[in-house]
Amino acid sequence: MPDSLGFSRRADRLAHTFPSGGVPGGGVHLRHRSPDPPGRRLDDARDRKPWGRLSKGGGAKDDAATDASAAVDESVFSQAHGTFIAVEYEAIPGEGEDAEPLRLLGPSDVVVLGVFDGLGGAGGARYEIEGMERKGAYIASRLARGITLQEAERRLVAPVTDLASALNMGTQFAAGLAERLQLEFHRVASSLAGEPSSLRSSMVRVLPTTAALVIVWPSRDGRGVGPESRLGCAVWAGDSRIYVLSPSRGLVQVSSDDARVKSDALASLESDPPIDNCISASRDFRLNTFAWELNEPSIVFAATDGCFGYLPTPAHFEIALLDAMSGAATSEDWQRGLAASISSVARDDASLVAATLGFEDFNALRAAFEPRRAYVQKEFVEPYALRQDVLLTADRELAALKQRRDELAEARSQCAKQLWQRYRPGYEQLVAAQLRDQEPAP
C-alpha cells in the first residue's frame, strides 16, 4: 500500500488514517481558516507546488456550540473565484461514515470538490484497528477520499478549452480513478481482518462508499462572465449528488442517483430507493460523468444524502441554502447557519462542500440570490407550509377527537358495568339457584 495514500502498510495501523471528523465529546464544532488576500496561495507550505489543498485547520471549539455534532470549515481562495465552504455533521459523534469533504485548487485555477458517504447498511461489517472497531463504511469513505485526492493532483493538470475537452478530460480522469480505486480497495480488503457482517443479502458489500466529485475549469479570461465563463464535469457513483445553484435558474441537480428503482427527486425522498452502483471491493462499479457549461456566476457543490434526504421537497433544500445565506453577514455566518439547518433535520451523517464562483464578494453573492430566495419562498415553500399547517391542525383535531373518543369509550364501559350490576340479579336468578344446589352440604 503506498504510504502517500495516508495508509500504513500494516492493516493493524489503519486507524491512524481515519480521523473522526469532529472533536470528541459532541457539540457543534467550528473550524475556520482566515481569509487570504486575493492571488495568494492558501497554504504557504505548498506555495511552490501546483496544487493547494484546502483542508481543515486546527480551529478552536465554538463556545456557542449546540448538542449536534457538526464541523464547519471556511476558506476564501480569491475574490476572482469566491469562497470554499464545507459543512460536516455526524449523527453519532466519532462514528461518522462520511469522509471529510475534499477541496482542491489546482493549476490554472481548476477547482475540485468531493464528498464520500460510506454505506453503513451495506458496509456493516466491523474491523478492529488498533483496538478500535470501525465499520467497513467508515474505512471505505476515507480510503476513497485519499485515492481521489492523489488522482486529482496527478491527472487534472491540463487546461480545457471547450465542453468537448472538459468531457474528455473528465472521462479520462474517471477511468483512471476507477481503476485505481478498484486496485486499492481490493488490496485493503484483503489485508483487513474482522467480523463478517450478520447481514445476508445481495446488498451487502465489502468497503462500500459513494463518491460525488465536481471539477470546474475557469474561462480563459477568468472573469466568470459570458457564455464560456466556466466548464464543469461531474463524476459520481451512488446517491451523493452534484448541484449547481444560480440566481436565474435556482437549484439544479447535475448528477443522477444510481438507484435500483429510477424515480424523480421528490419520489426518492418518499421511498429512499436502494443503490445499485457504488464503489466497493466486492463488486464491479462504474464512475458516471457529465459535463456542462456554467454561463453565469454560480455556486457548485457536492452533498451526501444526509443534507437533502430528510427535507419534504427538493425546494426545501434550496431554501435552506438561501435562508442561511440571506441571514448571514459573512461567509462564516452562512456556514454556521447552514450547519445548524442541516443538523436540525438530518438523521444521518451529512457533508457538503461548495465553491461560490464569479461573485465579487459575499455581499454581492447574497444580493444576487435574494430575488431567487423570495421567489422560492413564495411559490414553493409557503404553499407547502400552508398545507402543512392545515394538516397539523387536522392532526391536533384528530388527536383531541381520539382522546374524546377514548373518554367516551371508557364512560360507556363504566356505564355497562353499572347497568350490569342492576340487571344481573334477575338475569342470573336460575343460574344462581343451580350454583346453590351444587354447593356441598355443611
N, C-alpha and C positions, 0 to 999 in steps of 0.2 A: 504494500500500500504506500503510495507516495506520501512522504511527510508533508509536502506542500498543500495537501488537501486539508491539513489540520488534524489528521488522524494518526495516531500512533500505529506502529506496525504490529503491536500486540493487541489482540482483541480485548484483553482484560484491562487495557488502559484507555479504552474508548471514551470513558466518562469525561476525560479532560476536554474533549471536543464538543461536548453538549451543554452549553450554558443554559441556565434555566430560563433566561429571557426576562427575568424580573428579580427584584430584591427579596430574599427570604422574609417571610413574615406577613405577606399580603399587603394590601393597600394599593392605591394608585401611585405609581412611581413615575416621575417626570424627569427625563434626561434631555439636556439641551446642548447643542454646540453653538457657540456665539456666532452671529452672522459675520461673514467675511466680506471685506470690501470687494467691489467688482474687479474681475480679472485676476484675483489671487487664488492660487491653488489651496484647497481646503485643508489638506494635510501637509504640513511643512516637510515632514519626513519623506513625502513622495513627490515633492515639487519637481524633481528632475525625471520622474517616471511618467509614462504616457497615461496611466490610469490613476484616478483618485477614488479611493473607497470611502464612502460616506457611512461609516459605521458608528455605533453608539459610543459616546464618550462617557466618562465617569462622573456624571452629574450628581447633584445632591438630591436626597429624597425631599419631596414637596411636603411641607408641614400641613398643608390643607388637604392631604390625601384622604380619599374615601376608602370604603372597605373593598371595592372592586380591585382586582389585580391587573392594572393596565400600565403599560410603559409607553412613553411618548418621546420621540426624538425629532429634532428640527435642525436643518442646515440650509442656509441660504448659499447657493453656489455662484450666482452672479445676477445682477439686475437684468442682463440680456436674456437670461433664461427664466429666472423666478426662484421658487423655493421648493426644496425637498421637504416633505413631511412624512412621518411614519407613526402609526398607532399600533400598539400591541396590547392584547387583552388575554389573560389566562383565566379560564373558568375555574381551574384548580391551581393555585399558586405553586410553582415549581414543577408542575406536570404538563405544562403547555406543549401541545403537539404541533403547533405552528412554529416554524423556524423564524429567526429574526429576519425581517424584510431586507431585501437586497437593494442597495442604492449605489450606482456607479456612474461616474462621469469620465468619459474616455476621450481618445484622440478626436480632434475636430468637434469636440463638444457633443459627442453621441451620449445619450442618456439611456441607462439600462435600469429597469425596476423589476423586482420579482418578489413573489410570495410563494410559500411552500407549506402545505397543510397535510401533516401526517394523518392517515386514516385510522383512527383508533378502533373502529369496529373490525375492519378487515385486518388490521395490524395489531390484534390484541395480544399476540404472544409477547411474553416478557423475558428480558435477558438481564442477567446480573453482570454489572460492570463496576469493578472495584467496590463491591459490597452494596451497590445501589441497583435497584431494579428499574429498568426502563422499558417501555413498550417499544415494539418494532416501529410503530408510527412515529414516535419521538425521535428515534435514531434516523429514520428514513428522511424526514424533512430536513434535518441538519446536514445529512450526507449530500442530499440533492443540492442544497444551497452552496456548499463548499465546492462541489464539482462545477456547478453553473458559474460561480464567480471566476474560477480558473479558466473555463472555456470562453467566457465573455471577454476576459482580458486578453486571451490568446487569439481569438478569431475575429472579434468585432473591431478591427483596427482600420479597415479601408473605408473611405467615404463612399457615399452613394449619390447618384445624380438624379434619379427619377424613380417612379414607382416600380418599374420592372427590376431595376437593380436593387431596390430595397427588398423586394420579394425574393430575389435570387440570393442576396446576402443572408436574409432571414432563414431561407430554406436550407442553405448550406450550413449555417450555424446550428439549426435544429437537428440536421442529420448527424453532424459531428458530436453534438451534445448527447443525443440519444445513444449513440454508440459508446460514448464514454460512460454515461450513466449505467448502461447495461453491464459493462465490464466491471465497474467499481461496485455496483450493487451486488453482483454475484460474488465478487471477492469478499466483500464484507460479510455477506450472509453465510458464506462457507466458514468464516472464522468465528462466528458468534455461537455460543452455547447457551441454551436457555430452555425454559419450559415450553413445550408445544402448546399452541392455543387450544383451549377446550372447545372452541367453535369448530364445527364440522360442516362446512358449507362451501359452495362454489365461489362465494365471495371472499373467502379467507385468502390473504396474500402475505408473502414474506417481504417485510420492509416496504409497505405501500405509502405513497405520498402523491399529492397533486403538485403541480407547478404551473404558475402563470407568470409569464415574462412579457415585458413590452420594451422594445428598442425604438428610440426616436432619434432620427438624424436631423440636424438643423438645415435650414435653407442655405443657399450659397452666400447670401448677404447676412444671415444670422439675425435678421430683424424680427422674424416671427410674424410677418405680414405678407399678404399677397397669395396668389394661387399655389405657389410652390413653397410655402413657408416651412413646412416640416413633413417628413415622411416617417410613418410608423409601421412597425411589424410586431404582431403578437405571436407568441409561441407558448403553447399550453398543453397540458394533459390533466383531465379531471374536471372538477366543477369550480375551482377557483377561477376568477374572472379578470379580464382586462376591460376597462371602461375608458371613455373619453367624455369629458364634460365641458361644454362650450356655452357661451352666453346666448347664442342664437338657436342652437339645436338641443340644448339641455343634455341630459344624461343618455349616453348611447353605449350599449353593450357591444363590445368588439368580438370577444371570444364566444363560442357556443359550447355549452356544457356537454361533456362526454357522458351522457346518461343512457341507461338501457331503454328507457321509455322517453322518447322525444316529446318535449312539451314546451310551452312558452314560459316566460319568466314568472308570470302570476301562477300558472298551474304548478310549476315546480315548487313555489312557496307552500302550496297546499298539500302536495303529495310527496315531496322530497325523494325523487326517483333515485335508485341506486346507480353508482358509477359503473361504466363498462370499460373504462380505459384510464389507467393511472400508472405512474412509474412504480415499479416493484422489481424484486429479484426473482419472482416466481413465474412471471408470465411476460410474453411479448407485449410491448406497448408502443404507442406512436406519439410523436410530438406534432400537434397541429400548427399550421402557420397561416397568417392572414396579414396582408399589407394594405395600407390605406394612406390617404393624404390628410393632413391637418392643415386646413387653409384659413384658419383664424386662431387667435390666441385661445388656448385651451388648457385644461387640466387633464393629464393622463394618469391613470393609477391602476394598480393591481390590488385585488382584495380576495381574501378567503371567504368561504360561505358564512362564517360566523358574523361577518359585517352586514350582510344583506339578507340572510336566510331567516331571520326572526322578525322581519317587518311585514306589515299586512299587504303592501303592494310595492312594486318597483319605484313608484313615485315617492314613496316614503323614504327610500334610500337617498334619492336626490335631495329631498327637503332636509334630511338630516345633515347632509354635507353643506347645503346652502345656509341653513339656520345657524349652524356653528360658525360659518364664515361671517354671516351678517352681524352676529353678536360679538365679534372679535375686533379688537383694536390692532392686533399684531398677528403674525402667522403662528406665534407660540400660543396665543389665546385661541386661535382657530383649532389648533391641535388639542388643546385641553378640552374645549367644548365638544369636539368630535369624539375624543376618547370617552368622555362622560356619556355622550349619546349612545355610543356603541355598547359600552359596558352596562348601560341601564336595561338593555333588551336582550343582549346576547346570552345564550345558554350553552355556548361552546366557545372554544378558543377563537380568537379573531385577530387578523392582522391586515394592515392596509399600508401601502406606500404610494405616494403621489408626487408629481412634479408639476408645478404651475409654469406654463411656457408662454412667453410673449407678452406678459403684463409688466408695466413699468415698475410697479411696487405693489404692496399689499392693498393700499387704499384704492388703486386703480383696479385691482382684481375684484375687490368687494363691490365697487361701484358698477363694474361691468356685469356682475351677476345679480344685482339687486332686482332689475326688472324680471329676470327669469324666476327668481325666488318668489316674487309677488304673484307671478302667473301660475306657477305650480301650486302655490298655497291656495289660491282662489279656485282654480279649475279642477284640481285633483285631490288636494288634501282636505279642504273644507267640506266638499260634498261627502267624502267618506266619513269625516268626523261627525257631520250631522246625522248620518245614518247609524254611525256607531253610537251616538248619544241616544237615538231612538231605541236602538237595541238594548243599551244599558238600562234605559228607563223601563223597557219591557221586561228585562231580566229582574229588575228590582220589584216591579209589579208582580211578576210571576213568583218571585221568592216570597213576597208578602202574601200572595194568594195561596201558595203552598203552605205557608205557616198557618194561615187561617183555616185552610182545608184540614191540616193536621189537628188543629184545635177542635174543629167541628167533628172530626172523626173520633177524637178522644171523648168529646162530650156525648156523642152517640153511644160509644161503648159503655160509658158510665150510666147513661140512661137505660141501656139494655139490662145492665146488672141490677139496677134498682127495680125496674119493672119485673124482672125475673123473680126477685125475692117476694114480690106481691103475688105474682101469678103461680109460683111454684107449689104452694101447699095444695091447691085444688088439682093442679096438673099431676102431682105425684102421689095423690092420696092412696090409690090402689098399689102402686109400686112400694110406697112406704109400708102398707099393710103386709105385703109379701115379705119385706125385709124384717118386719117384726115377727112374723110367723117362723122365719128361719133362724131367729136368734135362739141359742141354746137355753134350755130351762135353767133356772138358778139352782 
